[in-house]
């Protein structure tokens, strides 16, 4: 079993920043792809960003230039730095582990419980 725990969510004003963290219990964390997804009320869960084992990132167009995904394999942790936040970024954010690189939810087999991000105007 793999346990993923997100943290760092909260309430922030438009234009502000937050950094999300996701800690994995997996000993072989460095061998897997990690992704961030988000889900707003009444909407489907959507891809935000993913990172390969060597740190190479990939971003959804909606967050490119504003968000940065990174990982620290020694700490079994993946991060999502979010800058220039706006109301459309309000959602529950989830981290996930995948066996292969993917931008779809079906490409990931373990998920965290999520952390709420609310951007006020």
C-alpha positions in Angstrom: 0.0 0.0 0.0 1.1 3.5 -0.8 -0.1 6.5 1.3 -0.1 10.0 0.0 -0.7 13.0 2.3 -1.2 16.5 0.9 -0.8 19.7 2.9 -0.5 23.5 2.4 -4.0 24.4 1.2 -5.9 27.3 2.5 -7.5 30.7 1.8 -5.5 33.2 -0.3 -6.4 36.5 -2.0 -6.3 36.8 -5.8 -2.7 37.3 -6.9 -1.3 35.5 -4.0 0.7 32.3 -3.7 0.6 28.9 -2.0 2.9 25.9 -1.9 1.3 22.5 -1.7 3.3 19.4 -0.4 2.6 15.7 -0.8 4.5 13.2 1.2 4.6 9.5 0.1 5.1 6.5 2.3 6.7 4.6 -0.6 10.3 3.5 -0.3 10.7 3.4 -4.1 9.2 6.9 -4.6 11.9 8.0 -7.0 11.0 5.3 -9.5 7.5 6.7 -10.2 5.8 9.6 -11.9 3.9 12.0 -9.7 1.0 14.2 -10.7 -1.2 17.0 -9.3 -4.9 17.2 -10.2 -7.7 19.5 -9.1 -11.4 19.3 -8.9 -13.9 22.1 -8.4 -17.5 21.6 -7.3 -19.6 20.2 -10.1 -16.6 19.7 -12.4 -14.5 16.7 -13.5 -11.1 16.2 -11.9 -8.5 17.8 -14.2 -4.8 17.5 -14.8 -2.6 20.3 -13.4 1.0 19.1 -13.6 3.2 16.0 -13.6 6.9 15.3 -12.9 9.1 12.4 -14.1 11.6 10.5 -12.0 14.4 12.8 -13.1 12.5 16.0 -12.3 11.4 16.9 -15.8 8.0 18.7 -15.5 4.9 19.0 -17.6 2.0 21.5 -17.1 -1.5 22.0 -18.2 -1.9 25.1 -20.3 -4.1 26.7 -17.7 -1.3 26.9 -15.1 1.8 27.1 -17.3 4.0 30.0 -16.3 2.2 30.3 -12.9 2.7 26.9 -11.2 5.9 25.0 -10.6 6.0 21.3 -9.8 9.1 19.8 -8.1 10.2 16.7 -6.2 12.7 15.9 -3.5 13.3 12.1 -3.8 15.3 12.0 -0.6 12.3 13.3 1.3 9.7 11.3 -0.7 7.9 14.6 -1.4 6.4 16.4 -4.4 5.6 20.1 -4.3 3.3 22.4 -6.2 4.3 26.1 -6.0 1.3 28.2 -7.1 1.7 31.9 -8.0 -0.6 34.5 -9.4 -3.6 32.6 -8.1 -7.1 33.6 -9.3 -10.7 32.5 -8.6 -10.6 29.8 -11.3 -7.8 28.0 -9.3 -10.2 27.3 -6.5 -10.5 23.6 -6.1 -9.5 20.5 -4.1 -6.0 19.6 -5.1 -4.9 16.0 -5.2 -1.5 14.4 -5.7 -1.2 11.0 -7.3 1.4 8.3 -8.3 1.6 6.8 -11.7 3.5 3.9 -13.3 3.8 5.7 -16.5 3.7 9.4 -17.5 0.1 10.5 -18.0 -2.2 13.5 -18.0 -5.3 11.5 -17.3 -6.7 10.2 -14.0 -6.6 6.6 -15.3 -2.8 6.8 -15.5 -2.5 7.0 -11.7 -3.1 4.2 -9.2 -2.7 5.9 -5.8 -4.3 9.2 -4.7 -4.1 11.4 -1.6 -7.2 12.7 0.2 -6.9 16.2 -1.2 -6.3 19.7 0.2 -8.7 22.6 -0.3 -7.4 25.8 -2.1 -9.7 28.8 -2.0 -8.9 32.0 -3.8 -10.9 35.1 -2.8 -11.5 38.1 -5.0 
